[in-house]
C-alpha cells in the first residue's frame, strides 16, 4: 500500500485523440470503481516516496519522458507502443471483439492468491503486518514471470494484455485485504489504486527486461518490501492499530528498469507508517493507512 500523490494520464504517443479519451474513460471506470475520479488520472504530479505496505511507488515512463521504450510487440506494429504507459493504463486502443480475445489469468502467470487473515488465526498487530507484507509482495509480483511474456497476445496492446491479466488478481487481493467500503475512504482508495498501478508497473517492467537479448538486462526486474518492525499501539479485540517500519528495494541495477519506471530502489529506502485493522465477517482487514514522520 502506498499513500501518494496522484498520477498522470497514461501516455501513448501513437494513439489518436479518440483513443486517448477512451483510455482515460477506461482507467476511470476500472481503477476507481466507476467513480471517474478524473483528478487522479488527469494531472502531472511529482513521484514521491510515501507510506507503503508491501508495495513500491512507481511512475511509469509517459508522455513527458523523451526516452523511447525499446520493448515493442513485433506482431502488432500498428498498435500503440506498449511500454510508454503509466501504471494505470488498461487500454490505449479500441480493438473489436473479433480481434481481441478475452485474456484470463493462468496458473503459469498467477500465484496461489490472497489468504484471508481470519480472527481465529490472527489476534495481534505484529502478525497481521507480517502477513500483509508477505501477501502484498506476492500481489505485486504476480504475473512477473517469463510465462507472461511468452504468452503475450499479439492481437492486443501490451497495455491491454497486462491490465486484463492483472484485473482478477487485483480484485482478489483488494477484496481480501481491505474493508469493503474502501472506495468511500479517500486515503484508503488512494492506497488501493496505487497498489493496482504498482502491480501494473512491476509486470510491465518485468516483461520489458525479460529475455530481451540486451546485455544490460542481466536479470528480469523484481521488487520487494520487507517489514523491519511492527509495534502494536492498541488492540481492543475488534480494532488493532500498528505502527511499522519497512525497507523497499529492487534489482534495477541488474536491468533497464529505469527505461520503464521513474523510481527505482537498487539502493534500499526505508519508510514508516501506521495501519488500522478492523474485523469484517470474522476477517481482519485494513481500514486506514497513514504516514508517520
N, C-alpha and C positions, 0 to 999 in steps of 0.2 A: 504494500500500500504506500502511497506517497502523496502527501499534501504538496500541491504545486501550483504554479501559475498556469493560466490557460494556454492551449496550444494553437498553432496556426492551421489554416485550411490545408488539407492535403494538396500538394502541388504536382502538377503534371504538365510539363512544357509542351506536350504533343496533343493534349486534349482540347477539344473545341469549347467555346463558352457554354454551350448547352450541356456538354459532358461534365464540365467542371461544376455547373449548377446542380446537375443530377447527383454528382458525387457528394456535394455539400449536403443535399437533402438526405441522401442515404446515410451519411455519417450521423446527422442529427437524429434521424429516426432510429438507428441501430445502437449507437453508442450511448445516447442519452435517453433511452427508453421511450422514444417517440415524442419527447417534450420539445425537441427542436431548440435546444439552448444555443442559439447562434453565437452568443458571446464566447462560448467555449471553442468554437471552431473558426471564428471569423478574424480575429486579430493576431498580429505577431507579438509574441511575448518572449522575454528572455528565459532561457532554460536555467533554472537554479536548483541546486540540491535542496532536498527537504525531507521531512519525516517519512520514513519508509518502513513498512513491514514486509520483509521478504521480497522486495522488488526493486528495480532500478528506475532511474529517472532519465528519460531519453527524449531528444528532439530529433526526429529523423531529418535527413537532408531534404530540403524542399526548394521552393521556387526562388528563395533568396540566397541559395548556395550555388556558386558558379561551378563547383566541382562536378563533372559528369560522372554518372554511375556506369561502370563498365559492365555490370551484370544486366544483360538483356535476354529475353526469350527469343532464340533464333527462329523458332517456328511461328512467331507472331510479330513479324516485322512491321505490320501496320497498326499494332496495338501501342498504347502509351508505354513509355519507359517504366518498367515495373519497379525500379529501385528509387525513383525520385518521388517518394511519398512521405507523408507524415504518418505517425503510428496509428492514427485513427482511420486511415483510408480503407474503405471497403469496396469501392469501385471507382474507376476512372473512365469507364465507357459503359455503353448500354447494349451488350450483345443480346441477340434474340434468343428465345428459348430453344430454337433449333440448333444453335451453335454453342450454347452454354449449358453443358450437362451439370447436374447437381453435384456438388463436391461434398463429400462426407468424410468425417474423421475415421481413420482406420486404426487397427491395433498397432500398425507399424509407426504411426505418427502421433499417438497419444499415450499417456501414461495410464496407470490404473484409475486415476481421477481422485477427486477430493473425498475426504472421510469426515463424517460428522463428528464434532467434538462434543460428545454426549456428557450430560451431567453425571451419569453413573461412572464414567471413566475419569473425568477431569473435575477437580474441586479446588484448584489453586491457580493463581495467575501465572506463575513461572512455567508450569507445564503447558498451559494454554499458549503462551508466547512461543515456546519452542515448537509446539505443534503447528502453529500458523506459519512460522518462518519456514518450516520444512515443506508445508503444503504450497505456499506461495512461490518458493523456489521451483517446485515441481511444475506449478502452473506456468510460470514464465518460460520454462524450458520445454514445455510440451509442444511437440512439432519441430523442435530444433534438432532434427536428425537428418542423416543422409537420405533416408527414405522419402522425406518430404520433398526434397529437391528432385530426386529420381522420379517421383510420381507426379511432378508438376504437369498440369493440363495445358497443352499448347494452344487451346482454343480460347482461353480467357487470360486476362492480365494477371501478373503475379499479385497485384493488389487484391484482386477478387479471390484468387486461389487461397492466399493466406487468411484473408478475412473470413471466408466461408469455412475454411478448415478450423480456424480458431473459435468461431462463434459457439458451437456446442460445448467446447472446453470452458470458455469464459463464462457461459451461462451456468454451468455446473458448479464452478468454484464460487461464483458470486452467490448463488443460492445457498451453498453450504456455509460460507464463511461470514456473510454479512446479514444484518437484520433485514427483514422482508420489506420494510419501508425506507430502504436506503436512498431511494430516489427523492424522497421528501426531506432528506437531511443534506443540505448543500455541501458541507465539508466532506461528508461521507460519500456523497455522489461523486465528488471530485476525486476522492480516493479510488473508488471503483473504476471510474472511467480512465484514470491514469494507469491502473493496472492492466486494463484492456489495451490501452495504447502501448504500454511497455511490452506486453506479450507480443503484440504485432511487431514492434521494433526488434525484439530479440530474434524472432523467427525470420524476419526479413534479413537481418544482418547475418544470421547463421547461414541462410541459403546463399547469400551473396559472397560468403567466404568458404563455402564447401565445394570441394572438387573443382576448383577454378583453373588449375594449371598455372596460377600465379605464384611465383616463389615467395611472395610476401605473405601468402596465406598458409602459414605453417600448420595452423590448427583452425578448425571452424570456430566461429565465435561462441563463447559461453559466458554466462553471468551467474553470480550467486551473491546472496546476502546472508551473513552469519550473525545470529544473536549472540552478543557478548555479555549482557547482563539483563536481569529482569527482577524488579523489586515490587512486590505486591503492596500497594498503598492502602487498599481497603477491600474487604470481602464480607458481604452480609448474607452470603448464600444464594442471592439472586442477581447480584451485580458485583463485578470484580473490576478494580482499577489497577493497572500495572504501568509502572514507568520502566522504560527499557532503553538499551543502547545496542547498536549494531555496527557491523562493518560491511561495506559493499565493495565488490571487486569483480573484474572480468579479465579475460585473456586477450584484450585488444592489442597488446604488444606482440602478439603472435599472428596477427592478421590485419586486414584492411578495414577494420570496423569503423575507423574514422571517416571512411567514404560513405557510410550509411547512417551514422548517428553522430550527433554533435557533442555528446558527453560520453567519455569512456573512463574506465576505472582500473587501468593496469596498476596504478598506484592506489591502494585501497583508501577509501574515505570512511569516516565514522559519522554516526548520527544518533539522535536522542529524541525519544517521543513518549507519549502516554496514550494508552489504549484502554477503552472501557468495554467490558463484556457483559452481556445480559443473556437471559435464557429465553428461548423460543421453542415451545413444544419439546422441552427436555434436552435442548441442544444449545451450547454456548455459541453466541455469535457476536461479532464486533459491532458496536453501535456508535463508536466515536474514536477518532484518532486525532491527536493534536501534537504539534511540535513542542519541544521543551528546549529552551535556550540555555 
